[in-house]
Amino acid sequence: MTRAVKSLFLVLLAYGGALQAEVKEALYGRAPDSTFAAGWPLRVNPPNRLAAFDGRAVKALYQDKPVWLKASQTPRPLPRQLAKFGFFHNPQDMLNRHAITAMALIKDGSIVFEKYQYGTSAASLFDSQSIAKHLTGLSIGVAVDTGKLSSLDTAMATLVPQLSRSPMGVATVRQTLNMQCGHAFKWEDDGGTESSAALYAQARYAAAGKGGRNLYRYYEEIKGNTPGKVFAYDPHCSDSLSLLVTQLSGQTLRQYFEDNIWQKLQPKHPAVWLSPSQHPELTSGASSFYASLGDYALLAQMEIDGGRLHGQSILSGDWMLRMTEDSVPVAKSENENFKRYGYQTWIRTDEAGSWFAGLGNHGQRFYIDPKNRSAMLIFALDFDHIKDSDKFWEWFRKTSADKF
């Protein structure tokens, strides 16, 4: 095959791939044609999920609301040194088989793979789902590093007056970070009809006449258990930490994270972090953070480098270690794939120096391995990719770039 014929073949192959329908496109749609709708705060059932997860819904519905984090005036994207992956370990295979909207791989300080699907692009703002909890944990680290929070063993009610009559007020900051905040939370049936998560979503985001609540009164009514004893992946814990940040700093969690972490990353695009409908002062510490893939990559690299990026310290190395070392065991009934939980952070194994993660509903993945200077970021429309992406990640994180 001559060089000219080979080039024509590759162009036709790429063009044909662009026209080919993507996995489950009939279910999820493809931007810009897919629809979106408001609802707690966005409806995510198909066919609305894609537009809710790729940022088009928040851009349209929250354009003029105080939920935005500014792009940097001097953006500094992570370097890109795209690798050529071999036949047996090629991340493109996962995109061909699964409903993944965007994926990035980081190795040794550079993005080595970056791809988008379903009409998304480098400017799309991807919903992190519960990866936002991890960002809340990072924000608490700033308060510790700067002396605003002197002890993690102080009771939450001592620091947050709104929790003085809540079961969560009895828990210490440490217990709250470890998702043992004294709330009897269940993901599954609660009272026989609705899950705790669904009821809380309604309380946070629905209109006042449709189940929306004053959350400070709601926190007083929730069922308690013994703090520090029972692990539950509980959004109430994360939102109480959001309240703590505001009490310590006088800023919302969104503002505090923007000033002390996000702007120092020098992001290229704006980001979004939503608040409950009746509480603009309470950033949703458990969810509702949106950013571009390239800007998430900056955050990942900062964590790989122990809190440093662009030659400056953003978080102390001590806090980054404490987030994963000060952890509690996780039962298989809570998560089959991760053994422990640190400060709003999942930890893969019981071994010292294990890689760690932020995990989001419907398959959002933020995998960080400082030891091997690697990260894998996946934004998806469902969980179907997890088995394949975890297998690929185990190979990728242990493999040097020259072996791809």
Buried (B, 14 or more C-beta within 10 A) or exposed (E): EEEEEEEEEEEEEEEEEEEEEBBBBEEBBBBEEBBBBBBBBBBBEBBBBBBBBBBBBBBEBBEEEEBBBEBBEEBEBBEEEEBEBEEEBBBEBBBBEBBBBBBBBBBEEBBBBBBBBBBBEBEBBBBBBBBBBBBBBBBBBBBBBEEBBEEBEBBBBEBBEBBBEBBBBBBBBBBBBBBBBBBBBEEEEBEEEEBBBEBBBBBBBBEEEEBBBEBBEBBBEBEBBEBBEBBBBBBBBBBBBBBBBBBBBEBBBBBBBBBBBBBBBBBBBBBBBBBBBBBBEBBBBBBBBBBBBBBBBBBBBBBBBBBBBEEEBBBBEEBBBBBBBEBBEBEEEBBEEBBBBBBBBBBBEEEEEBBBBBBBBBBBBBBBBBEBBBBBBBBBBBBBBBEBBBEBBEEBBEBEBEEB
